[in-house]
Amino acid sequence: MDKLQKVKKELSKLGLSGTVKADEFRKSIRLTGHVDSWDRKVAAGFAAANRGYKGVLNDITVEGIGEEKIYRFDPGDRVLEGRYFDAVIIGGGIIGCATARELARYNISIALLEKEEDLAMQTSSRNDGMIHPGFAAHPGTKKAHYNVLGNRMYTQWAEELGFELKRPGSLVLFPSKLEKYVIPLMKRRARQNGVDGDYRYISRKKVFEMEPNVTEDQQGAFFLPSAGIISPYKATIAMAENAVQNGAEVFLNCFVESFEMREGRIAAVRTGRGTVKCGAVINCAGNFADVIAGLADDRFFSLHGRKGTECILDRNTGLTQHSILSMPRLIQKNSKTKGGGVVPCIEGNILLGPTAEEQPWREDYSTDRNSFTELLQKLDLNKKLSGSSVITYFSGIRPASWEEDFIIEPSQRVENLVHGAAIQSPGVASAPAIAVDLAKMTVEILSKDKSVGERTDFEPVRKAAYHQIDSVEERREMVVKNPLYGNIICRCETISEQEIRDVLRGPLPVTSLDAIKRRIRAGAGRCHGGFCTPRIMEIISDELGIPMVEITRKGDSSPVLSGETK
């Protein structure tokens, strides 16, 4: 039976043979038709996956689910009109920013286009910040390959770029004594994937020694010491700032509308801020990577959103736990998620999650009671945690392909297009390694038309214009230099007026409250900016010379004030 017949047989088993049609499209499999529920579309997509095709195009329509309206804001200028860049990166998440940094090592011009008002506003800030060790990915996949390499690279990247990295390790807790018998299989997978560190079985007693507050239900654990944590949004911004420091340019509020195609190449990128000519295009568009591929007539895959909701607890909860804790079902078939856990954060908070729910929307970050209830069940892994410690919860959307693997490759149809797509978990952990390969692919394309060499003046060390002061001693020193470092604006996170002003004078445009929060966490505490928001807005207004009524929470669609009262 050929692979097309296998797909049709699987669709028949699902009762979809009369409503869903499967056809070969180029080297992929395409599904069309109409079904009465999203779950049936999802089932059809997975039925067609991993059958030997290059990708799955799931174009089935669903009753009651129309096309999603995507928010865009155009500043009204034409700043890109007529300009040329050797490399145009679409997407300002962690993959796009890491790639910009890697490309900045070469003597080429670089533009990074982001449709939002700041970087890292979608998937790259809506995750747990865990640097996975590389154990969970299936051996032989791109996920496994890039995860381990990226994990390894983070030590140097954190040092050079000045963001904090910790390696508390991960304890995969066993809910029963029977799980101990899968240890040989777990070690085998870790070896196959090349996981670093002395990964090993740890007895119930030893787990209690490492984590005194861990659940009484645990029966030992598998310990992976290379697991790490970062602030994903701070890391993303650090990568972009280093790229800018080395000559790259970042354009925000820059919605990509279409491509000008010429003889099998992208000649120019049409955006809301003008049309820019290009030598190569790197597709790092996250949840919209399949849309961008389609603009170039190279849509050989489609993405589906997997929403994950996460909970953040108070900063003092971090004192109750050192390692990353999880208790997944180790014997499970066809799972599309690692199950989430209890993750210590760089700043001292503890994070619960994420959950995993297939959904039809690319930008629906709403939360619901069921997801929150599911998250609260994870509190049981740490006996010291309680629901009263929750300060907020949020959702993110993983851009998953139906094949459940990364797409890292030059286009086979468009000469100067490179795809960095379907980057779901462990995307953050994999980012540095993915960026290296995307940069190499881009340089290879550009080298066909011009000489591309490595720059001798590339500066890998980020020269930050700002940083968050973390100790009393440092603050004393800074106050002597400038008293405004002692004027505390955000009490929850202990952020001063001058720290906020330093951010506003940084290398990337910062105009919103959330953009400041992503850099130094002003407003990220338990009060959610209840005390500091007015003062931060006054500082923004004074520093940038804009009226208070023009300041937003997270871009043009989120004004804080409706108008003046006096």
VEXDREN-2710 file (C-alpha; in Angstrom, 1 decimal):
% VEXDREN-2710
k/r/px/py/pz
1/MET/0.0/0.0/0.0
2/ASP/1.5/3.4/-1.0
3/LYS/1.6/6.3/1.4
4/LEU/-1.4/8.1/-0.1
5/GLN/-3.5/5.0/0.4
6/LYS/-2.3/4.7/4.0
7/VAL/-3.5/8.3/4.7
8/LYS/-6.9/7.6/3.1
9/LYS/-7.2/4.4/5.2
10/GLU/-6.5/6.3/8.4
11/LEU/-9.0/9.0/7.5
12/SER/-11.6/6.2/6.8
13/LYS/-10.9/4.8/10.3
14/LEU/-11.8/8.2/11.7
15/GLY/-15.0/8.3/9.7
16/LEU/-13.8/11.1/7.5
17/SER/-13.4/9.5/4.1
18/GLY/-16.7/11.0/2.9
19/THR/-15.9/14.5/4.1
20/VAL/-12.1/14.9/3.9
21/LYS/-10.1/14.5/0.7
22/ALA/-6.4/13.7/0.6
23/ASP/-4.2/14.6/-2.4
24/GLU/-0.5/14.8/-3.0
25/PHE/0.6/18.4/-3.5
26/ARG/4.2/18.8/-4.7
27/LYS/6.0/16.7/-2.1
28/SER/3.5/17.2/0.6
29/ILE/0.1/15.8/1.4
30/ARG/-2.9/18.2/1.4
31/LEU/-6.2/17.7/3.2
32/THR/-9.3/19.5/2.1
33/GLY/-13.0/19.3/3.0
34/HIS/-15.3/20.5/5.7
35/VAL/-15.9/19.0/9.2
36/ASP/-18.1/19.9/12.1
37/SER/-15.5/20.3/14.9
38/TRP/-12.0/21.4/15.4
39/ASP/-11.1/18.1/17.0
40/ARG/-11.9/16.3/13.8
41/LYS/-9.6/18.5/11.8
42/VAL/-6.9/17.9/14.3
43/ALA/-7.4/14.1/14.1
44/ALA/-7.2/14.3/10.3
45/GLY/-4.0/16.3/10.4
46/PHE/-2.2/13.8/12.7
47/ALA/-3.6/10.9/10.6
48/ALA/-1.8/12.3/7.6
49/ALA/1.5/13.1/9.4
50/ASN/4.7/11.0/9.3
51/ARG/3.7/9.1/6.2
52/GLY/6.8/9.9/4.3
53/TYR/5.7/13.3/2.9
54/LYS/7.7/16.5/3.2
55/GLY/4.8/18.1/5.1
56/VAL/1.1/18.2/5.8
57/LEU/-1.1/21.0/4.5
58/ASN/-4.3/20.8/6.6
59/ASP/-6.7/23.0/4.7
60/ILE/-9.9/21.5/6.1
61/THR/-12.5/24.1/7.1
62/VAL/-14.5/23.8/10.3
63/GLU/-18.1/24.6/11.0
64/GLY/-18.4/27.9/12.9
65/ILE/-14.7/28.8/12.7
66/GLY/-13.9/31.5/10.3
67/GLU/-10.7/33.3/9.4
68/GLU/-8.9/34.9/12.3
69/LYS/-8.6/38.7/12.1
70/ILE/-4.9/39.6/12.7
71/TYR/-4.1/42.9/14.4
72/ARG/-1.7/45.2/12.6
73/PHE/-0.6/48.7/13.2
74/ASP/1.2/50.8/10.5
75/PRO/2.9/53.9/11.8
76/GLY/2.2/55.8/8.6
77/ASP/5.8/56.2/7.5
78/ARG/7.6/54.7/4.6
79/VAL/11.0/54.3/6.3
80/LEU/11.9/51.1/4.3
81/GLU/10.8/52.3/0.9
82/GLY/13.6/51.8/-1.7
83/ARG/16.1/50.4/0.8
84/TYR/18.1/47.3/0.2
85/PHE/19.4/44.7/2.7
86/ASP/21.3/41.6/2.0
87/ALA/19.4/39.6/4.6
88/VAL/15.8/40.4/5.7
89/ILE/14.6/38.4/8.7
90/ILE/10.8/38.2/9.2
91/GLY/9.9/37.8/12.9
92/GLY/11.3/39.3/16.1
93/GLY/11.1/36.3/18.4
94/ILE/14.0/34.5/19.9
95/ILE/14.8/32.6/16.6
96/GLY/14.7/35.8/14.5
97/CYS/16.8/37.8/17.0
98/ALA/19.3/35.0/17.5
99/THR/19.7/34.7/13.7
100/ALA/20.2/38.4/13.4
101/ARG/23.0/38.1/15.9
102/GLU/24.6/35.3/14.0
103/LEU/24.3/37.0/10.6
104/ALA/25.9/40.1/12.2
105/ARG/29.2/38.2/12.2
106/TYR/29.4/38.6/8.4
107/ASN/30.0/41.6/6.2
108/ILE/26.4/42.0/5.1
109/SER/23.5/44.3/5.8
110/ILE/20.6/43.0/7.9
111/ALA/17.0/44.1/8.6
112/LEU/14.8/42.4/11.2
113/LEU/11.1/43.0/10.6
114/GLU/8.6/42.6/13.5
115/LYS/4.8/43.3/13.2
116/GLU/4.4/44.1/16.9
117/GLU/5.5/47.2/18.8
118/ASP/8.3/45.3/20.5
119/LEU/10.3/42.1/20.3
120/ALA/9.4/38.9/22.0
121/MET/5.8/39.7/22.3
122/GLN/4.3/36.4/21.4
123/THR/5.6/32.8/21.8
124/SER/9.1/34.0/22.9
125/SER/7.8/35.6/26.1
126/ARG/4.9/33.3/26.7
127/ASN/6.8/30.2/27.9
128/ASP/8.5/28.9/31.0
129/GLY/12.1/29.9/30.0
130/MET/13.3/26.4/30.5
131/ILE/16.5/25.3/28.7
132/HIS/15.5/21.7/28.2
133/PRO/18.3/19.1/28.4
134/GLY/17.3/17.4/25.2
135/PHE/16.0/14.2/26.7
136/ALA/12.3/14.4/25.7
137/ALA/12.7/14.8/22.0
138/HIS/12.6/11.7/19.8
139/PRO/16.0/10.5/18.7
140/GLY/16.9/11.4/15.2
141/THR/14.6/14.5/15.0
142/LYS/15.7/18.0/14.4
143/LYS/14.3/18.8/17.9
144/ALA/16.7/16.4/19.5
145/HIS/19.7/17.7/17.4
146/TYR/19.1/21.4/18.0
147/ASN/18.0/21.1/21.6
148/VAL/21.3/19.5/22.8
149/LEU/23.5/21.8/20.8
150/GLY/21.5/24.9/21.8
151/ASN/21.6/23.9/25.5
152/ARG/25.3/23.6/25.3
153/MET/25.8/27.0/23.6
154/TYR/23.8/28.9/26.2
155/THR/26.7/29.0/28.7
156/GLN/28.8/31.2/26.3
157/TRP/25.8/33.1/24.9
158/ALA/24.6/34.1/28.4
159/GLU/28.1/35.3/29.4
160/GLU/28.6/37.3/26.2
161/LEU/25.1/38.8/26.1
162/GLY/24.8/39.5/29.8
163/PHE/21.5/37.7/30.6
164/GLU/21.3/35.3/33.5
165/LEU/21.5/31.6/33.1
166/LYS/21.1/29.0/35.9
167/ARG/21.3/25.2/35.6
168/PRO/19.3/23.9/38.6
169/GLY/18.7/20.5/36.8
170/SER/15.5/18.7/36.2
171/LEU/14.0/16.0/38.4
172/VAL/11.6/13.7/36.5
173/LEU/9.7/12.3/39.5
174/PHE/8.4/8.7/39.5
175/PRO/4.8/8.3/40.8
176/SER/5.3/4.6/41.5
177/LYS/8.1/2.1/42.2
178/LEU/7.4/0.4/38.8
179/GLU/8.7/3.4/36.9
180/LYS/12.2/2.5/38.2
181/TYR/12.3/-0.3/35.6
182/VAL/12.2/2.2/32.7
183/ILE/15.5/3.8/33.8
184/PRO/17.6/1.8/31.3
185/LEU/15.4/3.1/28.5
186/MET/15.6/6.7/29.8
187/LYS/19.4/6.4/29.9
188/ARG/19.5/5.0/26.4
189/ARG/17.4/7.9/25.0
190/ALA/19.6/10.4/26.8
191/ARG/22.7/8.7/25.2
192/GLN/21.1/8.6/21.8
193/ASN/20.3/12.4/21.9
194/GLY/23.7/13.3/23.3
195/VAL/22.4/14.8/26.5
196/ASP/25.2/16.4/28.6
197/GLY/25.9/15.8/32.2
198/ASP/25.8/13.0/34.7
199/TYR/22.1/12.1/34.2
200/ARG/21.1/9.3/36.5
201/TYR/18.5/7.6/38.7
202/ILE/18.1/9.2/42.2
203/SER/16.4/7.3/45.1
204/ARG/13.4/8.5/47.0
205/LYS/15.6/9.4/49.9
206/LYS/18.1/11.3/47.8
207/VAL/15.3/13.3/46.2
208/PHE/14.1/14.4/49.6
209/GLU/17.6/15.5/50.4
210/MET/17.8/17.6/47.3
211/GLU/14.2/18.9/47.5
212/PRO/12.9/18.7/51.1
213/ASN/9.5/20.1/50.1
214/VAL/8.9/17.7/47.3
215/THR/5.6/15.6/47.3
216/GLU/5.5/12.5/49.5
217/ASP/4.1/10.7/46.4
218/GLN/7.4/10.6/44.6
219/GLN/9.2/7.2/44.4
220/GLY/12.6/8.4/43.1
221/ALA/13.5/10.4/40.0
222/PHE/15.6/10.6/36.9
223/PHE/18.0/13.6/37.3
224/LEU/19.1/15.7/34.3
225/PRO/21.7/18.2/35.5
226/SER/22.1/20.2/32.2
227/ALA/18.5/21.6/32.4
228/GLY/18.6/25.3/32.7
229/ILE/16.4/28.4/33.1
230/ILE/16.6/31.9/31.6
231/SER/14.3/34.8/31.2
232/PRO/13.2/34.2/27.5
233/TYR/12.2/37.8/26.8
234/LYS/15.4/39.3/28.3
235/ALA/17.5/36.8/26.3
236/THR/15.7/37.6/23.1
237/ILE/16.1/41.3/23.6
238/ALA/19.8/40.9/24.5
239/MET/20.4/39.0/21.2
240/ALA/18.7/41.8/19.2
241/GLU/20.6/44.5/21.0
242/ASN/23.9/42.8/20.3
243/ALA/22.9/42.4/16.6
244/VAL/22.1/46.2/16.5
245/GLN/25.4/46.9/18.2
246/ASN/27.0/45.1/15.3
247/GLY/25.1/47.0/12.6
248/ALA/21.8/45.2/12.1
249/GLU/18.6/47.3/12.0
250/VAL/15.3/46.5/13.7
251/PHE/12.0/47.7/12.3
252/LEU/9.0/47.4/14.6
253/ASN/5.3/47.8/13.7
254/CYS/6.4/46.4/10.3
255/PHE/3.7/44.1/8.9
256/VAL/4.8/42.0/5.9
257/GLU/2.1/42.2/3.3
258/SER/3.5/40.3/0.2
259/PHE/6.6/39.6/-1.8
260/GLU/7.7/40.8/-5.2
261/MET/8.8/37.6/-7.0
262/ARG/11.2/37.6/-9.9
263/GLU/12.6/34.5/-11.7
264/GLY/12.1/32.2/-8.7
265/ARG/13.5/34.7/-6.2
266/ILE/12.1/37.2/-3.7
267/ALA/13.2/40.5/-5.1
268/ALA/11.5/42.7/-2.5
269/VAL/9.4/42.5/0.6
270/ARG/6.3/44.7/0.8
271/THR/5.5/46.0/4.3
272/GLY/3.3/48.5/5.9
273/ARG/6.4/50.7/6.2
274/GLY/7.5/50.5/2.6
275/THR/8.9/48.0/0.1
276/VAL/12.5/46.8/0.9
277/LYS/14.7/45.0/-1.7
278/CYS/16.6/42.0/-0.5
279/GLY/19.3/39.5/-1.2
280/ALA/17.8/36.7/1.0
281/VAL/14.8/36.3/3.3
282/ILE/14.8/34.3/6.5
283/ASN/11.3/33.2/7.6
284/CYS/11.3/33.2/11.4
285/ALA/7.6/34.3/11.6
286/GLY/6.5/32.0/14.5
287/ASN/2.8/31.2/14.3
288/PHE/2.7/32.9/10.9
289/ALA/5.6/31.0/9.3
290/ASP/3.3/29.0/7.0
291/VAL/1.6/32.2/5.9
292/ILE/4.9/33.8/5.0
293/ALA/5.9/30.6/3.1
294/GLY/2.6/30.9/1.2
295/LEU/3.3/34.5/0.2
296/ALA/6.3/33.1/-1.7
297/ASP/4.3/30.1/-3.1
298/ASP/6.4/27.8/-1.0
299/ARG/3.7/26.6/1.4
300/PHE/4.6/22.9/1.9
301/PHE/3.4/22.8/5.6
302/SER/0.7/24.3/7.7
303/LEU/0.9/25.1/11.4
304/HIS/-1.7/24.6/14.2
305/GLY/-1.8/26.4/17.5
306/ARG/-1.2/24.5/20.7
307/LYS/-2.1/26.8/23.5
308/GLY/-0.3/26.5/26.8
309/THR/-1.4/28.3/30.0
310/GLU/1.0/29.0/32.8
311/CYS/0.8/30.4/36.3
312/ILE/3.4/32.6/38.1
313/LEU/3.7/32.5/41.9
314/ASP/5.2/35.1/44.2
315/ARG/9.0/35.7/44.2
316/ASN/9.5/34.3/47.7
317/THR/8.2/30.9/46.5
318/GLY/11.5/30.3/44.8
319/LEU/13.1/29.8/48.2
320/THR/11.2/26.5/48.6
321/GLN/12.6/24.7/45.6
322/HIS/15.8/24.4/43.7
323/SER/15.3/22.0/40.8
324/ILE/12.8/21.8/38.0
325/LEU/10.1/19.3/39.1
326/SER/7.8/17.3/36.9
327/MET/5.9/14.0/37.2
328/PRO/4.9/13.0/33.7
329/ARG/3.2/9.8/32.6
330/LEU/6.3/8.0/31.4
331/ILE/4.4/5.3/29.7
332/GLN/2.2/7.1/27.2
333/LYS/1.5/6.8/23.5
334/ASN/1.3/9.6/21.0
335/SER/1.7/12.4/23.6
336/LYS/2.2/15.8/22.0
337/THR/3.5/17.5/25.2
338/LYS/6.0/16.9/28.0
339/GLY/3.3/17.5/30.5
340/GLY/4.6/20.7/32.2
341/GLY/5.9/21.0/35.7
342/VAL/7.0/23.3/38.5
343/VAL/9.8/25.5/37.2
344/PRO/11.9/28.0/39.3
345/CYS/12.4/31.3/37.4
346/ILE/15.5/33.4/37.2
347/GLU/13.9/36.2/39.2
348/GLY/12.9/34.0/42.1
349/ASN/9.3/33.2/41.2
350/ILE/8.0/29.7/40.5
351/LEU/6.1/29.0/37.4
352/LEU/3.5/26.2/36.9
353/GLY/2.8/24.7/33.5
354/PRO/2.4/24.7/30.7
355/THR/-0.9/23.0/29.7
356/ALA/-1.5/21.9/26.1
357/GLU/-4.6/22.4/24.1
358/GLU/-5.1/22.4/20.4
359/GLN/-6.8/25.5/19.1
360/PRO/-7.6/27.1/15.8
361/TRP/-6.3/30.6/16.5
362/ARG/-2.8/32.0/16.2
363/GLU/-3.2/34.9/18.6
364/ASP/-5.9/33.9/21.0
365/TYR/-4.1/34.3/24.4
366/SER/-7.2/34.1/26.5
367/THR/-7.2/32.0/29.6
368/ASP/-10.0/29.8/31.1
369/ARG/-11.0/28.2/34.4
370/ASN/-10.3/24.6/33.2
371/SER/-6.7/25.4/32.4
372/PHE/-6.2/27.3/35.6
373/THR/-7.6/24.3/37.6
374/GLU/-5.3/22.0/35.8
375/LEU/-2.3/24.1/36.7
376/LEU/-3.2/24.3/40.4
377/GLN/-2.9/20.5/40.5
378/LYS/0.8/20.9/39.9
379/LEU/1.1/22.7/43.3
380/ASP/1.1/19.3/44.9
381/LEU/4.6/18.6/43.6
382/ASN/5.9/21.1/46.2
383/LYS/4.3/20.9/49.6
384/LYS/5.1/24.5/50.4
385/LEU/3.2/26.0/47.5
386/SER/-0.5/27.1/47.6
387/GLY/-3.0/28.8/45.4
388/SER/-2.7/32.0/47.5
389/SER/0.8/32.6/46.0
390/VAL/-0.5/32.9/42.4
391/ILE/0.0/36.5/41.2
392/THR/-0.9/36.0/37.5
393/TYR/-1.5/33.5/34.7
394/PHE/-1.2/33.8/31.0
395/SER/-1.2/31.8/27.8
396/GLY/1.1/31.3/24.9
397/ILE/0.7/29.4/21.6
398/ARG/3.2/27.0/20.2
399/PRO/3.5/27.0/16.4
400/ALA/3.4/23.2/15.8
401/SER/3.6/21.4/12.4
402/TRP/1.6/18.3/12.0
403/GLU/4.9/16.4/11.7
404/GLU/5.8/17.7/15.2
405/ASP/9.3/18.7/14.2
406/PHE/11.2/21.8/13.4
407/ILE/11.5/23.0/9.8
408/ILE/15.1/24.3/9.4
409/GLU/16.0/24.4/5.7
410/PRO/16.5/26.5/2.6
411/SER/13.5/26.6/0.3
412/GLN/13.4/24.0/-2.4
413/ARG/11.3/26.3/-4.7
414/VAL/12.5/29.8/-3.9
415/GLU/16.2/30.4/-4.4
416/ASN/16.7/33.0/-1.7
417/LEU/14.3/31.9/1.0
418/VAL/15.3/30.1/4.2
419/HIS/12.7/28.6/6.7
420/GLY/13.1/28.6/10.5
421/ALA/9.6/27.4/11.1
422/ALA/7.4/25.2/13.4
423/ILE/9.6/26.1/16.3
424/GLN/7.6/24.9/19.3
425/SER/9.1/23.5/22.5
426/PRO/12.1/23.0/22.9
427/GLY/12.5/26.1/20.7
428/VAL/14.0/28.4/23.4
429/ALA/16.6/25.8/24.3
430/SER/17.4/25.2/20.6
431/ALA/17.6/28.9/19.5
432/PRO/21.4/29.4/19.4
433/ALA/22.0/26.3/17.4
434/ILE/19.1/26.9/15.0
435/ALA/20.4/30.5/14.5
436/VAL/23.9/29.2/13.5
437/ASP/22.5/27.0/10.8
438/LEU/20.0/29.6/9.5
439/ALA/22.9/32.0/9.2
440/LYS/25.0/29.5/7.3
441/MET/22.2/28.8/4.9
442/THR/21.7/32.5/4.3
443/VAL/25.4/33.2/3.7
444/GLU/25.5/30.3/1.3
445/ILE/22.7/31.9/-0.7
446/LEU/24.2/35.3/-0.7
447/SER/27.7/34.0/-1.6
448/LYS/26.4/33.0/-5.1
449/ASP/26.1/36.7/-6.0
450/LYS/28.7/38.5/-3.8
451/SER/31.7/37.8/-1.6
452/VAL/30.6/37.2/2.0
453/GLY/33.2/37.0/4.7
454/GLU/33.3/37.1/8.5
455/ARG/33.8/40.5/10.0
456/THR/37.0/41.1/12.0
457/ASP/35.3/43.7/14.1
458/PHE/32.3/41.7/15.2
459/GLU/31.8/42.3/19.0
460/PRO/30.1/39.3/20.7
461/VAL/29.9/41.0/24.0
462/ARG/26.7/43.0/24.5
463/LYS/27.3/46.5/25.8
464/ALA/24.0/47.1/27.6
465/ALA/22.8/50.6/28.1
466/TYR/20.8/49.4/31.2
467/HIS/20.5/46.6/33.6
468/GLN/18.4/45.7/36.6
469/ILE/20.3/46.3/39.9
470/ASP/20.1/43.1/42.0
471/SER/22.0/43.9/45.2
472/VAL/22.0/46.5/48.0
473/GLU/25.7/47.0/47.6
474/GLU/25.5/47.7/43.9
475/ARG/22.6/50.1/44.4
476/ARG/24.6/52.1/47.0
477/GLU/27.4/52.5/44.5
478/MET/25.1/53.6/41.8
479/VAL/23.3/56.1/44.0
480/VAL/26.6/57.8/44.7
481/LYS/27.0/58.3/41.0
482/ASN/23.3/59.3/40.4
483/PRO/20.7/59.8/43.2
484/LEU/17.9/58.7/40.8
485/TYR/19.1/55.1/41.2
486/GLY/17.8/55.5/44.7
487/ASN/14.3/56.8/43.7
488/ILE/12.4/53.5/43.7
489/ILE/9.5/53.5/41.4
490/CYS/8.5/49.8/41.3
491/ARG/8.4/48.6/44.9
492/CYS/7.6/44.9/44.1
493/GLU/10.7/44.5/41.9
494/THR/12.8/47.4/43.4
495/ILE/13.3/49.3/40.2
496/SER/14.5/52.9/40.3
497/GLU/13.7/55.9/38.2
498/GLN/17.1/56.0/36.6
499/GLU/16.9/52.3/35.6
500/ILE/13.7/53.1/33.7
501/ARG/15.3/56.1/32.0
502/ASP/18.3/54.0/31.0
503/VAL/16.0/51.5/29.3
504/LEU/14.3/54.4/27.4
505/ARG/17.7/55.4/26.1
506/GLY/18.7/51.9/25.0
507/PRO/19.5/50.7/21.5
508/LEU/16.0/49.6/20.6
509/PRO/12.8/51.7/20.6
510/VAL/10.9/51.4/23.9
511/THR/7.6/53.2/24.1
512/SER/5.2/51.0/26.1
513/LEU/4.8/49.9/29.7
514/ASP/5.2/46.2/28.8
515/ALA/8.3/46.9/26.7
516/ILE/9.9/48.3/29.9
517/LYS/8.7/45.3/31.9
518/ARG/10.4/42.9/29.4
519/ARG/13.7/44.6/30.0
520/ILE/13.8/45.3/33.8
521/ARG/10.5/43.9/35.1
522/ALA/9.1/47.2/36.3
523/GLY/5.4/46.4/36.9
524/ALA/5.9/42.6/37.0
525/GLY/5.2/42.1/40.7
526/ARG/2.2/41.1/42.7
527/CYS/0.5/44.5/42.4
528/HIS/0.7/44.3/38.6
529/GLY/1.9/47.9/38.4
530/GLY/-0.9/49.2/40.6
531/PHE/1.5/51.6/42.4
532/CYS/4.2/52.3/39.8
533/THR/2.2/52.6/36.5
534/PRO/1.5/56.4/36.8
535/ARG/5.1/57.2/37.7
536/ILE/6.5/55.1/34.9
537/MET/4.1/56.8/32.4
538/GLU/5.4/60.2/33.7
539/ILE/9.0/59.1/33.1
540/ILE/8.2/57.8/29.6
541/SER/6.4/61.1/28.8
542/ASP/9.3/63.2/30.1
543/GLU/12.0/61.1/28.5
544/LEU/10.4/60.6/25.0
545/GLY/8.5/63.9/24.9
546/ILE/5.1/62.3/24.2
547/PRO/1.8/63.1/25.9
548/MET/0.6/60.7/28.6
549/VAL/-2.5/59.9/26.6
550/GLU/-0.4/58.4/23.8
551/ILE/1.4/55.9/26.1
552/THR/0.1/52.4/25.8
553/ARG/0.3/49.1/27.7
554/LYS/1.5/47.0/24.7
555/GLY/1.1/49.0/21.5
556/ASP/-1.5/51.0/19.6
557/SER/-4.5/48.8/20.5
558/SER/-4.0/49.2/24.3
559/PRO/-4.2/52.8/25.4
560/VAL/-4.0/53.3/29.2
561/LEU/-5.7/56.7/29.3
562/SER/-8.8/57.8/27.4
563/GLY/-8.1/61.5/27.6
564/GLU/-7.2/64.4/29.9
565/THR/-9.6/65.5/32.7
566/LYS/-8.2/68.9/33.4
END
